[in-house]
Amino acid sequence: MAAAAKTAVAENAIAGAVLNRGYDAGNAATQNVTGITINQQNGEISIAYGANVAAAGANTLILKPTANSDALEGTETGSTRPTGSIRWDCYASGATARGDLPLPNPGATLDGRFAPADCR
């Protein structure tokens, strides 16, 4: 579901471009998902689920990209190229940090019961 957003972040990071460049968030809505957005500061992908999955304010899952345990860095005009491959971690509400990686900020709000197992 978030494959297009992950591809956009990875390709833009490798090119040193704005992390959300070229991603059309308007095409992400489905029966269960109201939207998918990319944070241009760090490449984090937020997946907002609809009311049929979880109530507003408790419906966001976060995919966090890192490279060599460092968060991606972006601005309105470009991004710092990562050294090493990009790793994706998934976070639901109450998830703990993965190793030495900081939690997404703002954090995920989707209850872990509704998230894939690797996001809890």
C-alpha positions as CSV (number, residue, x, y, z in Angstrom):
1,M,0.0,0.0,0.0
2,A,2.8,2.4,0.8
3,A,5.2,1.1,-1.9
4,A,4.9,4.2,-4.1
5,A,5.7,6.5,-1.2
6,K,8.7,4.3,-0.1
7,T,10.0,4.3,-3.7
8,A,9.6,8.1,-3.9
9,V,11.5,8.6,-0.6
10,A,14.3,6.2,-1.6
11,E,14.8,7.6,-5.1
12,N,14.7,11.2,-3.9
13,A,17.2,10.5,-1.0
14,I,19.7,8.8,-3.3
15,A,19.4,11.8,-5.7
16,G,19.7,14.4,-2.9
17,A,16.2,15.7,-3.9
18,V,13.3,16.9,-1.7
19,L,12.1,13.7,0.0
20,N,8.5,13.9,-1.0
21,R,9.1,15.2,-4.6
22,G,6.9,13.6,-7.2
23,Y,4.7,11.7,-4.8
24,D,1.0,12.2,-5.4
25,A,-0.7,11.8,-2.0
26,G,-4.1,12.2,-3.7
27,N,-3.8,8.6,-5.2
28,A,-3.4,6.9,-1.8
29,A,-7.0,6.7,-0.5
30,T,-8.7,3.3,-0.4
31,Q,-11.7,1.8,1.4
32,N,-9.6,1.6,4.6
33,V,-6.9,4.3,4.1
34,T,-7.8,8.0,4.0
35,G,-4.3,9.1,3.0
36,I,-0.6,8.6,2.9
37,T,1.8,11.5,3.3
38,I,5.6,11.9,3.3
39,N,7.4,14.2,5.7
40,Q,9.9,16.2,3.6
41,Q,12.2,16.8,6.7
42,N,12.9,13.1,7.4
43,G,11.1,10.9,4.8
44,E,8.7,9.4,7.4
45,I,5.6,8.0,5.8
46,S,2.3,8.5,7.7
47,I,-0.6,6.2,6.8
48,A,-3.9,7.5,8.0
49,Y,-6.7,4.8,8.3
50,G,-10.4,5.5,8.0
51,A,-13.0,5.5,10.7
52,N,-13.9,1.9,9.7
53,V,-10.5,0.9,11.0
54,A,-9.8,3.3,13.9
55,A,-11.2,6.6,15.3
56,A,-9.7,9.9,14.1
57,G,-6.7,10.8,16.3
58,A,-5.9,7.1,16.8
59,N,-5.5,6.0,13.2
60,T,-1.9,6.7,12.1
61,L,0.8,4.2,11.3
62,I,4.4,5.4,10.6
63,L,7.1,4.0,8.3
64,K,10.5,5.4,9.4
65,P,13.5,5.3,7.0
66,T,17.0,5.3,8.3
67,A,20.5,4.7,6.8
68,N,23.3,3.4,9.0
69,S,21.1,4.2,12.1
70,D,20.7,7.8,11.0
71,A,17.4,9.5,10.2
72,L,17.2,10.9,6.6
73,E,17.5,14.6,6.4
74,G,15.6,16.8,4.0
75,T,14.6,20.4,3.4
76,E,12.3,22.3,1.1
77,T,15.0,22.3,-1.5
78,G,16.8,19.0,-1.2
79,S,18.1,16.2,1.0
80,T,21.4,14.8,2.3
81,R,22.3,11.6,0.4
82,P,22.3,8.6,2.7
83,T,25.4,6.5,3.2
84,G,24.4,2.9,3.0
85,S,21.1,1.3,2.3
86,I,17.8,2.6,3.5
87,R,16.1,0.6,6.3
88,W,12.4,0.9,6.9
89,D,10.9,0.4,10.4
90,C,7.1,0.4,11.0
91,Y,5.6,1.9,14.2
92,A,2.1,1.6,15.7
93,S,1.0,3.2,19.0
94,G,3.1,1.9,22.0
95,A,5.9,0.5,19.7
96,T,9.3,0.6,21.2
97,A,12.4,2.0,19.6
98,R,14.3,-0.3,17.3
99,G,17.9,-0.6,18.7
100,D,19.5,2.8,18.8
101,L,16.9,4.5,16.5
102,P,14.7,7.2,17.9
103,L,10.9,6.8,17.7
104,P,9.1,8.8,15.0
105,N,8.1,12.3,16.0
106,P,5.1,12.8,16.1
107,G,4.5,9.2,17.1
108,A,2.2,6.7,15.6
109,T,-1.3,6.5,17.0
110,L,-2.8,3.3,15.5
111,D,-3.4,0.7,18.1
112,G,-1.0,-2.2,17.6
113,R,-4.0,-4.7,17.4
114,F,-4.8,-3.2,14.0
115,A,-1.2,-3.1,12.7
116,P,1.0,-5.6,11.0
117,A,3.0,-7.7,13.6
118,D,6.3,-6.0,12.7
119,C,4.8,-2.6,13.6
120,R,4.0,-3.3,17.2
